[in-house]
Amino acid sequence: MEICTIMNRLGYSEVMRRRRAWNESLSDHKPTVITAGSKAEGLTCLLESNWDVLYVEKNVLCVESGINLYTIHDDIYLFRMDTRRAYPGHCRLLQKRPGINRHDAIINALCIDGHGDILLSSRLFIDHFSDYALSGAVFHEQAGPSRPYTLNGVFHFDRHPTNMGCQTTRIIRSLSNTVEDVL
């Protein structure tokens, strides 16, 4: 299997990049809405299975260590991904700079850890979005971070809590090197 095939499946194909750019250009204030899973990959029809929907905030960014923070606009919330004190495959989000616009979900989810750092609590962040009411929707039992619901008795959605964009060049580079080793 070629590296480009694997990267395409991970969402880095030309078509997916154009879709993300188009979604981002629709509105500067609303989050980017991304369809994920089998619907996004074209594997299922409209009513065949659930619809995974991701909302990505535009005024929040997470970066890995090694990224120069001074090259990032001052008007967005900025978090650094700390992998040193986390389980493998996970990270802690340490706030490096608050944003200009008020974002209640983030403000209410900020905590101070035992080391004096301000971090974002994933539980408090997810809980913020559990109270949303939607006309015509029947919500089901929460499954992990997603909030499944049925709209008008027909459309089945898995609404994931608002997500944050991440700059992770080192992680992507590491993944591509691992794929090359396997091939």
N, C-alpha and C positions, 0 to 999 in steps of 0.2 A: 504494500500500500504506500502510495506516495505521500510526502509531507503536505503538499498542496491539497490533496483529497481530505486528509485529516483536519487541516485548518479550515477547509470549507465546511466540514461537518460541525466544527466548533463555532461557526458563525462568522468567519472571517472571509467569506467569499465576496466577490465584487458585488453581487446582487444584494447580499445582506448588508454590506457597508453602505450601498446606495439607499436601501430602505431605512437604515438608521439615520442617515444624513437627511433624508426626506422628512422623517418623523420629527427630527430636531428642528427643521426649518419651519414647521407648522406654527409653532408658538414659542415665544421666549419665556412665557410665564408658567405655562402648564407643564407638568412632567411629560417626558417622552413615554409613549405607550408602546410596548413591545409584545408581540405575540410570540410565545415560546412553545417548545414541545412539538408534538406530532402535527398540530395545525400549521405551525410555522415551517415545518419541514415538508409540508404537502403530503403527509402520509395518511391523513384522515379527512373525511368530508365534513361539511358544516355541522351536521347533527350527529355524527358518528361517535364522538367522545367529548370529553371536557375541553375547555379552552383555557390555556394557561396565559395569564396576562401579567406582565411586569410593568411597573411604573417607576421610571428612573427620574429622580429629581435633577434639575439642571443647575441649581445653585449650591450643590454639595459635591465634594470630590474627596476620594480616598487615594492616598499615594503610598507606595512602598518606600522603604528606606533607600536612600541614594538619589532620590528625586530632589532637585533644587526647588525649594518652596518659594523662592523669590521670583520664579518664572511664571507663577500661577496668579491669576487675578485676585485682587484683595477683597472683592465683593462677595465671595462664596465661602461657605463653611468648608474648612479644610481639616481632614483627619489623616493621621499617619497610621498605617497598618503595622502593628507590633506583633511579630510572630514569636518573640523570645519567651514570653510568659503565656503561651497558649498551646492547646493541643495541636498535634500535627494536622495540617490542612485547615487550621483555623487561625484567626488573628484577633487582636484587640484593637479597637479604633480609638486612638488617642487624639483629642482635639488639639490642633495646632493653632487654629485661628477661627474666630467666630465669623459668620457671614453678616452682611449688612441687613438683608431682609429677615424678618422674624419668621421662624419655622418652628411652630409649637411642638411638633413631634420630636424634633431634635433637642430643643431646649428642655422639654420635660424628661428626656431620656439621658441627660448628662449626669454623671456621678463622679465622685472623687474616689480614686482607689487608694490603697494603703501606701502608695509611693508618692502621693501628691500630684499625680497626673489626672487630668479630666478625661474620662472615657465615656463612650456611648454604650449604654446598656441595651443589648438587643431585645431583651424581654420587655423593657419599658417602651422601646420604640415600636415593637410589634403590637403591644397592648393598646397603644394610641389609636391604631387603625381598626381595632375590633369593634368600636362603637359606631362605625359608619352605617347609616341607614340608606337603603336604596329602594326606590319605588318599584313595586312588582317583584321584589327579590325574596326568596326564601333561603335563609342561611342555614348551613349544615354544620355539624361538629367540626371544629378546627382540626386540620391535619398538618402538624408541623407549623411552619410559619405561614402557610397559605390558608386562605379563608374560602372554602368552597361554598357556592351558592347556585341556585337555579333561578333564572330570570324568566318570568311569564310562563313557568311550567315546562319550558322547552329547552332553553339554552343553559348548558351546564358550564360554569366558570370556576377556575381556581384563581382567586385574586391574591396575588402575593403582595406583602406590604411594600410600601414605597422603597425603592432601591436607590443606591448611590453609585455613581460612576467611579471607576477605579483606574489608575494608571499603574499597570503592573508589567512593565517591559521585562523585568528580570524573570518573573514567573512564566511568561509566554516563551521567552528564550529558553528557559530550563525545560519546558514542555516540548519544544521543538527538538532540542538536543536528545531528550529521552526517546522521542519518536524515531529520530535518526539512528539511535543505538539499536532499537528494536528491528529496524529494517535492515 
